[in-house]
């Protein structure tokens, strides 16, 4: 079900979004060679709980009902696209690190993601990361009352096509509110359907995922981590936004 949020409810969502933005900034400050992904997860969870929130991802059900997501962050490395499980592996110089964070505050969700590089990225990797972020911002700019979901999708896809990047199709953006994943879905590519008309009060998570190769992806044996089939590097950015009469407002910012 698609629900429009009131101004008061959007302000409640902004509290969750601000906490998520703080977590991503904290993770970036801790991200260095030798640090384990488990350490980053512990730091993130402590900050979420100190801020009066609950991690959105921890215990979230997946494709295998016996294996809910075990951590507070998704940390995906190099060819991993999304849903990487934190553990004892150490971050290394020269790696692409995509971090997805979610928090619940007062029953409302915030959800955002950012891709980092450990060290100085080669030009091709820098371009992938910067272009994925630019595509997210283009999608947000297209989230205007009177437009449709496919206008967001087209804006994201056009940025990817301009650079020849693969656009992940298995995973898409989504509505957000009292549930982390609500309707409508927000693909990062044209579907041939206009989709829902955009109205003030609609809250969305816009999240492009691009690769340096094919868009094909598969789920690893842990039942969560999604990686590129061809081993190409991937990047992922996400903001939660609210549509207003004056256009989109980013909720996941400090």
ChimeraX attribute file (.defattr): number of C-alpha atoms within 10 A of each C-alpha:
attribute: neighborCount
match mode: 1-to-1
recipient: residues
	/A:1	6
	/A:2	13
	/A:3	15
	/A:4	15
	/A:5	18
	/A:6	12
	/A:7	13
	/A:8	9
	/A:9	14
	/A:10	22
	/A:11	15
	/A:12	19
	/A:13	30
	/A:14	25
	/A:15	24
	/A:16	28
	/A:17	30
	/A:18	19
	/A:19	28
	/A:20	34
	/A:21	24
	/A:22	19
	/A:23	27
	/A:24	23
	/A:25	16
	/A:26	15
	/A:27	21
	/A:28	18
	/A:29	10
	/A:30	13
	/A:31	21
	/A:32	16
	/A:33	14
	/A:34	11
	/A:35	15
	/A:36	17
	/A:37	25
	/A:38	19
	/A:39	18
	/A:40	23
	/A:41	23
	/A:42	15
	/A:43	17
	/A:44	25
	/A:45	23
	/A:46	15
	/A:47	19
	/A:48	25
	/A:49	15
	/A:50	11
	/A:51	17
	/A:52	14
	/A:53	23
	/A:54	22
	/A:55	24
	/A:56	23
	/A:57	22
	/A:58	17
	/A:59	13
	/A:60	15
	/A:61	13
	/A:62	12
	/A:63	10
	/A:64	11
	/A:65	9
	/A:66	8
	/A:67	14
	/A:68	16
	/A:69	23
	/A:70	14
	/A:71	22
	/A:72	28
	/A:73	32
	/A:74	26
	/A:75	26
	/A:76	26
	/A:77	25
	/A:78	19
	/A:79	23
	/A:80	28
	/A:81	30
	/A:82	25
	/A:83	21
	/A:84	26
	/A:85	20
	/A:86	21
	/A:87	14
	/A:88	10
	/A:89	12
	/A:90	15
	/A:91	18
	/A:92	18
	/A:93	14
	/A:94	14
	/A:95	19
	/A:96	25
	/A:97	27
	/A:98	26
	/A:99	29
	/A:100	25
	/A:101	29
	/A:102	30
	/A:103	33
	/A:104	27
	/A:105	23
	/A:106	13
	/A:107	14
	/A:108	23
	/A:109	27
	/A:110	32
	/A:111	32
	/A:112	26
	/A:113	27
	/A:114	22
	/A:115	24
	/A:116	19
	/A:117	22
	/A:118	16
	/A:119	14
	/A:120	11
	/A:121	16
	/A:122	10
	/A:123	9
	/A:124	9
	/A:125	19
	/A:126	14
	/A:127	14
	/A:128	23
	/A:129	26
	/A:130	13
	/A:131	22
	/A:132	28
	/A:133	26
	/A:134	17
	/A:135	27
	/A:136	27
	/A:137	22
	/A:138	20
	/A:139	27
	/A:140	28
	/A:141	15
	/A:142	22
	/A:143	31
	/A:144	22
	/A:145	18
	/A:146	11
	/A:147	16
	/A:148	18
	/A:149	25
	/A:150	24
	/A:151	22
	/A:152	28
	/A:153	29
	/A:154	20
	/A:155	22
	/A:156	31
	/A:157	24
	/A:158	17
	/A:159	19
	/A:160	24
	/A:161	12
	/A:162	9
	/A:163	12
	/A:164	15
	/A:165	21
	/A:166	20
	/A:167	25
	/A:168	22
	/A:169	15
	/A:170	12
	/A:171	18
	/A:172	17
	/A:173	23
	/A:174	19
	/A:175	24
	/A:176	27
	/A:177	27
	/A:178	17
	/A:179	14
	/A:180	19
	/A:181	16
	/A:182	18
	/A:183	18
	/A:184	20
	/A:185	19
	/A:186	25
	/A:187	25
	/A:188	31
	/A:189	22
	/A:190	18
	/A:191	12
	/A:192	7
	/A:193	9
	/A:194	14
	/A:195	16
	/A:196	16
	/A:197	15
	/A:198	20
	/A:199	19
	/A:200	20
	/A:201	20
	/A:202	25
	/A:203	30
	/A:204	28
	/A:205	30
	/A:206	31
	/A:207	30
	/A:208	33
	/A:209	28
	/A:210	30
	/A:211	29
	/A:212	22
	/A:213	17
	/A:214	19
	/A:215	19
	/A:216	16
	/A:217	19
	/A:218	16
	/A:219	17
	/A:220	12
	/A:221	8
	/A:222	12
	/A:223	17
	/A:224	20
	/A:225	19
	/A:226	21
	/A:227	24
	/A:228	24
	/A:229	15
	/A:230	15
	/A:231	16
	/A:232	18
	/A:233	22
	/A:234	33
	/A:235	31
	/A:236	28
	/A:237	25
	/A:238	25
	/A:239	27
	/A:240	30
	/A:241	30
	/A:242	27
	/A:243	23
	/A:244	19
	/A:245	10
	/A:246	9
	/A:247	16
	/A:248	22
	/A:249	19
	/A:250	19
	/A:251	27
	/A:252	26
	/A:253	20
	/A:254	13
